[in-house]
Amino acid sequence: MHGMTDEHIEKTKSAIESAGNIPPDKKAELLDLLSNLRPAIAKVSEAHHGHAQSIARLVEASAEETIGAQKKPELIKKLLHELKQSAESFEGSHPELVAFVTKYTALLSALGI
């Protein structure tokens, strides 16, 4: 059930770990956030599997775009915006997910643009 979302998070972690253009302290911060995001997404997944998968996909896509060689600031902004919007629909039921996503998007935003 959580296979796909876990896969997205794992791919994101690997991409961040191998990225040569992220300072080590930011890398550690992002990896830490991803570790917290995983259980938060899993919780959402219990009742809203499709939404959880979409959030996990956006987490992965936004990281890939941010650390990719071909920076596309508009696309990064769009992905981060979509990710925040997806998470904000769970503000009432899963505030921890929203908190982690907010920190994650802020960090990526600072790195990518």
C-alpha atoms as an extended CHARMM CRD file, in Angstrom:
* protein
*
       113  EXT
         1         1  MET       CA              0.0000000000        0.0000000000        0.0000000000  PROA      1               0.0000000000
         2         2  HSD       CA              2.7200000000        2.4960000000        0.9290000000  PROA      2               0.0000000000
         3         3  GLY       CA              5.1330000000        1.0580000000       -1.6260000000  PROA      3               0.0000000000
         4         4  MET       CA              4.8730000000        3.8200000000       -4.1960000000  PROA      4               0.0000000000
         5         5  THR       CA              5.0610000000        6.7020000000       -1.7440000000  PROA      5               0.0000000000
         6         6  ASP       CA              8.0840000000        5.1130000000       -0.0530000000  PROA      6               0.0000000000
         7         7  GLU       CA              9.6860000000        4.6540000000       -3.4460000000  PROA      7               0.0000000000
         8         8  HSD       CA              9.2870000000        8.3560000000       -4.2460000000  PROA      8               0.0000000000
         9         9  ILE       CA             10.8110000000        9.3340000000       -0.9040000000  PROA      9               0.0000000000
        10        10  GLU       CA             13.7110000000        6.8810000000       -1.3610000000  PROA      10              0.0000000000
        11        11  LYS       CA             14.4480000000        8.1900000000       -4.8550000000  PROA      11              0.0000000000
        12        12  THR       CA             14.3810000000       11.7300000000       -3.5140000000  PROA      12              0.0000000000
        13        13  LYS       CA             16.8030000000       10.8250000000       -0.7160000000  PROA      13              0.0000000000
        14        14  SER       CA             19.2080000000        9.2070000000       -3.1890000000  PROA      14              0.0000000000
        15        15  ALA       CA             19.0440000000       12.1940000000       -5.5120000000  PROA      15              0.0000000000
        16        16  ILE       CA             19.8060000000       14.5770000000       -2.6540000000  PROA      16              0.0000000000
        17        17  GLU       CA             22.5960000000       12.3900000000       -1.2560000000  PROA      17              0.0000000000
        18        18  SER       CA             24.3550000000       12.2640000000       -4.6160000000  PROA      18              0.0000000000
        19        19  ALA       CA             23.7850000000       15.9140000000       -5.5430000000  PROA      19              0.0000000000
        20        20  GLY       CA             27.0560000000       17.7640000000       -5.8410000000  PROA      20              0.0000000000
        21        21  ASN       CA             25.4620000000       21.1930000000       -5.7490000000  PROA      21              0.0000000000
        22        22  ILE       CA             23.8710000000       21.1080000000       -2.2840000000  PROA      22              0.0000000000
        23        23  PRO       CA             25.9300000000       22.2280000000        0.7280000000  PROA      23              0.0000000000
        24        24  PRO       CA             26.3590000000       19.4130000000        3.3050000000  PROA      24              0.0000000000
        25        25  ASP       CA             24.3660000000       21.2170000000        6.0170000000  PROA      25              0.0000000000
        26        26  LYS       CA             21.4000000000       21.7430000000        3.6730000000  PROA      26              0.0000000000
        27        27  LYS       CA             21.6950000000       18.1360000000        2.5280000000  PROA      27              0.0000000000
        28        28  ALA       CA             21.4390000000       16.9350000000        6.1300000000  PROA      28              0.0000000000
        29        29  GLU       CA             18.4610000000       19.2090000000        6.7230000000  PROA      29              0.0000000000
        30        30  LEU       CA             16.6360000000       17.9650000000        3.6180000000  PROA      30              0.0000000000
        31        31  LEU       CA             17.3170000000       14.3090000000        4.4500000000  PROA      31              0.0000000000
        32        32  ASP       CA             16.0660000000       14.8800000000        7.9760000000  PROA      32              0.0000000000
        33        33  LEU       CA             12.8750000000       16.4630000000        6.6440000000  PROA      33              0.0000000000
        34        34  LEU       CA             12.3650000000       13.5480000000        4.2570000000  PROA      34              0.0000000000
        35        35  SER       CA             12.6520000000       11.1100000000        7.1620000000  PROA      35              0.0000000000
        36        36  ASN       CA              9.8840000000       13.0340000000        8.9160000000  PROA      36              0.0000000000
        37        37  LEU       CA              7.7990000000       13.3560000000        5.7810000000  PROA      37              0.0000000000
        38        38  ARG       CA              7.6530000000        9.6220000000        5.1700000000  PROA      38              0.0000000000
        39        39  PRO       CA              5.5320000000        8.7120000000        8.2490000000  PROA      39              0.0000000000
        40        40  ALA       CA              3.4230000000       11.8480000000        7.7880000000  PROA      40              0.0000000000
        41        41  ILE       CA              2.6440000000       10.8570000000        4.1960000000  PROA      41              0.0000000000
        42        42  ALA       CA              1.9920000000        7.2590000000        5.2990000000  PROA      42              0.0000000000
        43        43  LYS       CA             -0.6200000000        8.5360000000        7.7800000000  PROA      43              0.0000000000
        44        44  VAL       CA             -2.4100000000       10.4980000000        5.0690000000  PROA      44              0.0000000000
        45        45  SER       CA             -2.1780000000        7.4630000000        2.8100000000  PROA      45              0.0000000000
        46        46  GLU       CA             -4.3550000000        5.3920000000        5.1480000000  PROA      46              0.0000000000
        47        47  ALA       CA             -7.4230000000        7.4640000000        4.2660000000  PROA      47              0.0000000000
        48        48  HSD       CA             -6.3510000000        9.3470000000        1.1340000000  PROA      48              0.0000000000
        49        49  HSD       CA             -4.0890000000        7.0660000000       -0.8620000000  PROA      49              0.0000000000
        50        50  GLY       CA             -4.2640000000        9.0440000000       -4.1080000000  PROA      50              0.0000000000
        51        51  HSD       CA             -3.4660000000       12.3280000000       -2.3760000000  PROA      51              0.0000000000
        52        52  ALA       CA             -0.5670000000       10.8130000000       -0.4840000000  PROA      52              0.0000000000
        53        53  GLN       CA              0.9070000000        9.4350000000       -3.6980000000  PROA      53              0.0000000000
        54        54  SER       CA              0.5350000000       12.7780000000       -5.4020000000  PROA      54              0.0000000000
        55        55  ILE       CA              2.3480000000       14.5260000000       -2.5200000000  PROA      55              0.0000000000
        56        56  ALA       CA              5.1670000000       11.9620000000       -2.6150000000  PROA      56              0.0000000000
        57        57  ARG       CA              5.4640000000       12.4090000000       -6.3970000000  PROA      57              0.0000000000
        58        58  LEU       CA              5.6690000000       16.1920000000       -6.0150000000  PROA      58              0.0000000000
        59        59  VAL       CA              8.2940000000       15.8240000000       -3.2770000000  PROA      59              0.0000000000
        60        60  GLU       CA             10.4130000000       13.8040000000       -5.6960000000  PROA      60              0.0000000000
        61        61  ALA       CA              9.8060000000       15.9800000000       -8.7650000000  PROA      61              0.0000000000
        62        62  SER       CA             10.5350000000       19.2420000000       -6.9510000000  PROA      62              0.0000000000
        63        63  ALA       CA             13.8150000000       17.8770000000       -5.5630000000  PROA      63              0.0000000000
        64        64  GLU       CA             14.8840000000       16.5370000000       -8.9520000000  PROA      64              0.0000000000
        65        65  GLU       CA             14.2120000000       19.8610000000      -10.6430000000  PROA      65              0.0000000000
        66        66  THR       CA             15.9420000000       21.8480000000       -7.9070000000  PROA      66              0.0000000000
        67        67  ILE       CA             19.1510000000       19.8140000000       -7.9810000000  PROA      67              0.0000000000
        68        68  GLY       CA             19.1040000000       19.1050000000      -11.7100000000  PROA      68              0.0000000000
        69        69  ALA       CA             21.6650000000       20.6420000000      -14.0320000000  PROA      69              0.0000000000
        70        70  GLN       CA             19.0210000000       22.3790000000      -16.1380000000  PROA      70              0.0000000000
        71        71  LYS       CA             17.4870000000       24.8220000000      -13.6880000000  PROA      71              0.0000000000
        72        72  LYS       CA             13.9750000000       25.8740000000      -14.6510000000  PROA      72              0.0000000000
        73        73  PRO       CA             12.9390000000       28.3760000000      -11.9570000000  PROA      73              0.0000000000
        74        74  GLU       CA              9.3690000000       28.6360000000      -13.2550000000  PROA      74              0.0000000000
        75        75  LEU       CA              8.8890000000       24.8650000000      -13.1610000000  PROA      75              0.0000000000
        76        76  ILE       CA             10.4440000000       24.6310000000       -9.6900000000  PROA      76              0.0000000000
        77        77  LYS       CA              8.1150000000       27.3790000000       -8.4280000000  PROA      77              0.0000000000
        78        78  LYS       CA              5.1240000000       25.6110000000       -9.9730000000  PROA      78              0.0000000000
        79        79  LEU       CA              6.0390000000       22.2300000000       -8.4410000000  PROA      79              0.0000000000
        80        80  LEU       CA              6.6750000000       23.7240000000       -5.0050000000  PROA      80              0.0000000000
        81        81  HSD       CA              3.3790000000       25.6120000000       -5.2070000000  PROA      81              0.0000000000
        82        82  GLU       CA              1.5000000000       22.4210000000       -6.1630000000  PROA      82              0.0000000000
        83        83  LEU       CA              3.1900000000       20.5120000000       -3.3550000000  PROA      83              0.0000000000
        84        84  LYS       CA              2.1980000000       23.1310000000       -0.7810000000  PROA      84              0.0000000000
        85        85  GLN       CA             -1.3550000000       23.2380000000       -2.0790000000  PROA      85              0.0000000000
        86        86  SER       CA             -1.6640000000       19.4410000000       -1.9700000000  PROA      86              0.0000000000
        87        87  ALA       CA             -0.4280000000       19.3600000000        1.6020000000  PROA      87              0.0000000000
        88        88  GLU       CA             -2.5180000000       22.3200000000        2.7640000000  PROA      88              0.0000000000
        89        89  SER       CA             -5.7190000000       20.4150000000        2.0610000000  PROA      89              0.0000000000
        90        90  PHE       CA             -4.7250000000       18.3140000000        5.1080000000  PROA      90              0.0000000000
        91        91  GLU       CA             -4.1320000000       21.2750000000        7.4380000000  PROA      91              0.0000000000
        92        92  GLY       CA             -6.9760000000       20.2030000000        9.7230000000  PROA      92              0.0000000000
        93        93  SER       CA             -6.3640000000       16.4610000000        9.8080000000  PROA      93              0.0000000000
        94        94  HSD       CA             -2.5750000000       16.2420000000        9.3870000000  PROA      94              0.0000000000
        95        95  PRO       CA             -0.8930000000       19.4760000000       10.5370000000  PROA      95              0.0000000000
        96        96  GLU       CA              2.4940000000       17.7350000000       10.8630000000  PROA      96              0.0000000000
        97        97  LEU       CA              2.4740000000       16.9070000000        7.1440000000  PROA      97              0.0000000000
        98        98  VAL       CA              1.7860000000       20.5570000000        6.3080000000  PROA      98              0.0000000000
        99        99  ALA       CA              4.5690000000       21.7040000000        8.6560000000  PROA      99              0.0000000000
       100       100  PHE       CA              7.1550000000       19.3690000000        7.0920000000  PROA      100             0.0000000000
       101       101  VAL       CA              6.0990000000       20.2220000000        3.5380000000  PROA      101             0.0000000000
       102       102  THR       CA              6.3110000000       23.9370000000        4.3320000000  PROA      102             0.0000000000
       103       103  LYS       CA              9.8770000000       23.5560000000        5.6400000000  PROA      103             0.0000000000
       104       104  TYR       CA             10.8280000000       21.3140000000        2.7240000000  PROA      104             0.0000000000
       105       105  THR       CA              9.5040000000       23.7060000000        0.0740000000  PROA      105             0.0000000000
       106       106  ALA       CA             11.1930000000       26.6700000000        1.7720000000  PROA      106             0.0000000000
       107       107  LEU       CA             14.5330000000       24.8440000000        1.7740000000  PROA      107             0.0000000000
       108       108  LEU       CA             14.2560000000       23.7640000000       -1.8550000000  PROA      108             0.0000000000
       109       109  SER       CA             13.1420000000       27.2050000000       -2.8510000000  PROA      109             0.0000000000
       110       110  ALA       CA             16.2230000000       28.7250000000       -1.2500000000  PROA      110             0.0000000000
       111       111  LEU       CA             18.4610000000       26.2060000000       -3.0430000000  PROA      111             0.0000000000
       112       112  GLY       CA             16.8330000000       26.3560000000       -6.4400000000  PROA      112             0.0000000000
       113       113  ILE       CA             16.3480000000       30.0000000000       -7.1670000000  PROA      113             0.0000000000
